[in-house]
Amino acid sequence: MRSFKVALLAGTTLALLGAGSAHAASYAISVITGLTNGNGFDTTNTAPAFSGSTASASFTYTGNLNFSNTAAQNGPSNPPGDLNSTFGFTAGNVTNYSGTGTVTYQGTQVADFRNENRFLKSSGSVANFGYGSYYTIALGNLVAGTSMTITHDDGISLYRDGVRVGGVSGPTNVVTDTFSNLAAGNYTLYYSRQNGSPSVLQVAVPEPTSLALFGAGLLGLGYIRRRRNNPTA
């Protein structure tokens, strides 16, 4: 009985630790960087109409969706500034990389996606909406009842099976969107980096299975207490 109680306590503790944590897994991500000529763009499931040449890449990212670059605002006088490596991509969390294209802004090459190393050294955005980046992040199949919070700058949209669930389309300050009790389905997150730093994307997903485990742990402890108070049960 004591070992059973210890197991329940351990499961309950793990549930509490897991619920509300950043969603750590592997995600298929694609990104397009291009010139925006002083204009912000909406973040939907349709890529913006960048002008001139663009750089594009796709890769597998493994880890928490916890990206943040809060370095001093960059501008035309000091590109590239808002680097992908500063944002949170590293050689350790990016695999299966495939990319192409370069972007030149005011005579300086700010993005080169022709290999992973150059991608990490590239910039995702610049002040005054000179250029920006558009991300597609496959979250995969989520079970019914899943909730998530997404803190971001500069715009996100969440889609389930191709239908928009919600989000903030255009440029913003750092804000947090909460999506509660989602329906089961295949989810995709679209995100944009615009107007230089700060660049923020942080996704936290309390798992319904963890919450269920927490409830089961509480019920089990209640059962043990009743058994103890009523030995004939």
C-alpha positions in Angstrom: 0.0 0.0 0.0 2.8 2.4 0.8 4.4 1.9 -2.6 1.1 2.5 -4.3 0.7 5.8 -2.4 4.2 6.8 -3.3 3.5 6.1 -6.9 0.4 8.2 -6.8 2.2 11.1 -5.2 5.0 10.9 -7.8 2.4 10.9 -10.7 0.6 13.8 -9.2 3.8 15.8 -8.8 4.8 15.1 -12.4 1.4 16.2 -13.5 1.7 19.5 -11.7 5.2 20.0 -13.2 4.0 19.1 -16.7 0.8 21.1 -16.8 1.4 24.6 -18.0 5.0 24.0 -19.3 6.2 24.9 -22.7 5.4 22.2 -25.2 8.7 20.4 -25.8 8.6 18.2 -28.9 9.8 18.1 -32.6 8.1 20.5 -35.0 8.2 20.9 -38.8 8.9 24.6 -39.4 9.2 26.6 -42.6 10.2 30.3 -42.8 10.3 32.9 -45.6 12.2 36.1 -45.2 11.7 39.0 -47.6 11.5 42.8 -48.1 8.3 44.5 -46.9 9.2 48.1 -48.0 8.0 49.8 -44.8 4.7 47.9 -44.5 3.6 45.4 -41.9 1.7 42.3 -43.0 -1.1 40.2 -41.6 -0.3 36.7 -40.3 -2.7 34.2 -41.8 -2.3 30.9 -43.5 -1.4 32.8 -46.7 2.2 33.9 -47.0 2.7 37.7 -47.5 3.6 39.2 -50.8 7.3 40.0 -50.2 8.9 42.2 -52.9 12.1 41.2 -54.7 14.1 38.1 -53.9 13.2 36.0 -50.8 15.0 33.4 -48.7 13.1 30.3 -47.6 13.9 27.3 -45.5 12.3 24.2 -43.9 13.7 22.2 -41.0 12.8 20.1 -37.9 13.0 22.0 -34.7 13.3 20.0 -31.4 12.7 21.7 -28.1 10.4 24.1 -26.4 8.6 26.7 -28.5 10.2 29.4 -26.4 11.9 32.1 -28.6 12.8 35.6 -27.5 15.2 38.2 -28.7 14.9 41.4 -26.6 18.2 43.0 -27.7 18.3 46.7 -28.4 16.2 47.7 -31.4 18.1 47.4 -34.7 17.8 49.7 -37.7 19.1 50.4 -41.2 22.4 51.7 -39.9 23.4 48.4 -38.2 21.9 45.3 -39.9 21.4 42.5 -39.6 20.5 42.8 -35.9 17.6 40.5 -35.2 19.5 37.3 -35.8 18.0 33.9 -36.0 20.6 32.6 -33.6 19.7 35.3 -31.0 16.0 34.5 -31.5 16.7 30.9 -30.3 17.6 28.7 -33.3 20.9 26.8 -32.8 22.8 24.0 -34.5 21.7 21.8 -31.6 17.9 22.2 -32.1 17.7 22.4 -35.9 17.9 19.3 -38.1 16.9 18.2 -41.6 17.7 21.7 -42.8 16.9 22.7 -46.4 17.1 26.2 -47.6 17.6 28.6 -50.6 17.8 32.3 -51.4 19.3 35.5 -50.1 17.9 38.9 -49.2 19.7 42.2 -49.6 18.5 45.3 -47.7 19.9 48.8 -48.5 23.0 47.3 -50.1 23.7 44.7 -47.3 22.9 41.0 -47.4 20.8 40.4 -44.3 19.6 36.8 -45.0 21.2 33.8 -46.6 19.4 30.5 -46.3 21.6 28.4 -48.6 22.9 26.4 -45.6 22.1 26.0 -41.9 25.1 28.0 -40.7 24.2 30.9 -42.9 20.6 30.7 -41.8 21.6 31.0 -38.1 23.6 34.1 -38.9 20.8 35.7 -40.9 18.4 38.4 -39.6 14.7 37.8 -39.3 13.5 41.4 -39.3 14.5 45.1 -39.1 13.1 48.3 -37.7 10.7 50.4 -39.7 9.4 47.2 -41.5 12.2 47.1 -44.0 12.0 43.2 -44.1 10.4 40.5 -42.1 9.8 36.7 -41.7 6.8 34.5 -42.0 6.7 31.1 -40.1 4.6 28.1 -40.5 4.8 25.7 -37.5 3.1 22.3 -37.5 1.8 21.7 -34.0 0.4 18.3 -35.0 -2.7 16.6 -33.7 -4.0 17.9 -30.4 -6.6 16.0 -28.3 -9.9 17.5 -27.4 -9.8 19.8 -24.4 -6.2 21.0 -24.9 -5.6 24.6 -24.0 -2.6 26.8 -24.8 -1.2 30.3 -24.2 0.8 32.0 -26.9 2.9 35.1 -26.1 4.1 36.8 -29.2 5.3 39.9 -31.1 4.4 40.6 -34.0 1.3 38.5 -34.8 0.0 34.9 -34.9 -2.9 32.9 -36.2 -3.9 29.4 -35.1 -5.6 27.1 -37.5 -7.3 23.7 -37.0 -7.6 21.5 -40.1 -7.2 24.6 -42.3 -9.8 26.7 -40.4 -8.7 29.7 -38.4 -9.3 29.4 -34.6 -8.1 32.9 -33.7 -5.1 35.1 -33.0 -3.7 38.5 -33.8 -3.0 39.0 -37.4 -1.0 42.2 -37.7 1.9 43.7 -35.9 1.6 44.1 -32.2 3.4 44.8 -29.0 4.2 41.7 -26.9 0.8 40.2 -26.1 -0.6 36.8 -24.9 -3.4 35.0 -26.5 -5.2 32.1 -24.6 -6.9 29.3 -26.4 -9.1 27.2 -24.1 -10.7 23.8 -24.5 -9.7 23.3 -28.1 -11.4 20.8 -30.3 -9.4 17.7 -31.5 -7.7 18.2 -34.8 -4.5 19.0 -36.7 -3.1 22.4 -35.7 -0.8 24.8 -37.4 0.6 28.0 -36.0 1.5 30.9 -38.2 3.8 33.6 -36.8 5.5 36.7 -38.1 8.7 38.6 -37.1 8.4 42.3 -38.1 9.9 45.6 -37.3 13.1 44.4 -35.5 13.4 43.3 -31.9 11.9 42.4 -29.6 11.0 39.2 -31.4 9.0 36.9 -29.2 7.1 33.5 -29.6 6.4 31.5 -26.5 3.9 28.6 -26.5 2.7 26.9 -23.4 0.4 23.8 -23.6 -1.0 22.3 -20.4 -1.6 18.7 -21.5 -5.1 17.3 -20.7 -3.5 13.9 -20.0 -1.4 15.6 -17.3 -4.4 17.2 -15.7 -6.3 13.8 -15.8 -3.4 12.2 -14.1 -3.4 14.9 -11.4 -7.2 14.2 -10.9 -6.5 10.5 -10.7 -3.8 11.0 -8.1 -6.2 13.0 -5.9 -8.9 10.4 -6.2 -6.4 7.6 -5.4 -5.2 9.5 -2.3 -8.9 9.9 -1.2 -9.5 6.2 -1.6 -6.4 5.4 0.6 -7.7 7.8 3.3 -11.1 6.1 3.3 -9.5 2.6 3.5 -7.4 3.8 6.4 -10.5 5.2 8.3 -12.6 2.1 7.5 -10.4 -1.0 7.8 -13.4 -3.3 7.0 -14.1 -1.7 3.6 
